[in-house]
């Protein structure tokens, strides 16, 4: 008997899926990034825009403290000395 084989058949399947490019989303994200950067600039550069403002010049005034403020400097100095003495021991 003769051995006959069937010829092999080849099948090629190609699937193509077309989707939107997403460029619209990229434009929206880009606009949001620019908006956040501009907002951050104006928030953090507020003092830089006015060169007359001196950040080291601070004046604090307490009105109506009366007797509560008397001796406060001595109390703070005594507390600082007590902490210094505790650390050096």
matplotlib code that plots the C-alpha trace (Angstrom):
import matplotlib.pyplot as plt

x = [0.0, 1.1, 1.2, -0.5, -0.5, -2.8, -1.2, -1.0, -3.0, -2.0, -4.3, -3.2, -5.6, -4.9, -7.0, -6.8, -8.3, -8.6, -8.9, -8.9, -5.4, -6.1, -4.7, -7.7, -6.8, -3.2, -4.3, -6.5, -3.7, -1.3, -3.7, -4.1, -0.3, 0.2, -2.7, -1.2, 2.3, 0.9, -1.1, 2.0, 4.1, 1.7, 1.3, 5.0, 6.3, 4.0, 6.7, 9.2, 6.9, 7.1, 10.8, 9.8, 8.7, 11.4, 10.8, 13.2, 11.3, 8.7, 6.9, 4.6, 2.5, 0.4, -2.2, -4.0, -1.6, -1.2, 0.2, 0.3, 3.3, 5.2, 8.0, 7.5, 11.1, 12.4, 10.3, 11.5, 15.1, 14.7, 13.2, 16.0, 18.6, 16.8, 16.8, 20.5, 21.3, 19.4, 21.2, 24.7, 24.2]
y = [0.0, 3.4, 6.0, 9.2, 12.3, 15.1, 18.4, 20.8, 23.9, 27.2, 29.8, 33.3, 35.5, 39.2, 41.2, 45.0, 47.2, 50.9, 53.2, 56.9, 58.5, 60.0, 63.4, 65.1, 63.7, 64.8, 68.4, 68.4, 67.0, 69.6, 72.5, 71.2, 71.0, 74.5, 75.8, 74.1, 75.4, 79.0, 78.7, 77.4, 80.2, 82.9, 81.3, 80.8, 83.9, 86.4, 88.0, 88.1, 90.4, 93.2, 94.1, 96.6, 93.9, 92.9, 89.4, 89.9, 93.0, 91.7, 93.8, 92.2, 94.4, 93.0, 95.5, 94.9, 92.4, 94.4, 92.5, 89.2, 90.5, 91.8, 89.5, 87.3, 88.0, 86.8, 83.7, 82.8, 83.4, 81.2, 78.4, 78.6, 78.4, 75.4, 73.6, 74.5, 73.2, 69.9, 69.3, 69.9, 67.6]
z = [0.0, -0.8, 1.9, 0.7, 2.8, 2.3, 1.4, 4.4, 4.1, 5.5, 6.9, 7.8, 9.8, 10.3, 12.7, 12.5, 15.2, 14.6, 17.6, 18.1, 18.3, 21.7, 20.7, 22.2, 25.6, 25.2, 24.5, 27.6, 29.8, 28.3, 29.1, 32.7, 33.2, 31.9, 34.2, 37.3, 36.5, 36.1, 39.3, 41.2, 39.8, 41.0, 44.4, 45.1, 43.4, 45.2, 47.3, 44.5, 42.4, 45.0, 45.6, 48.3, 50.7, 53.1, 54.4, 57.4, 58.7, 61.1, 63.8, 66.4, 68.6, 71.4, 72.7, 76.0, 77.5, 80.7, 83.6, 81.7, 79.7, 82.7, 83.5, 80.4, 79.2, 82.6, 82.5, 79.0, 80.0, 83.1, 81.0, 78.5, 81.2, 82.8, 79.4, 78.9, 82.4, 81.8, 78.5, 79.8, 82.8]

ax = plt.figure().add_subplot(projection="3d")
ax.plot(x, y, z, "-o")
ax.set_aspect("equal")
plt.show()
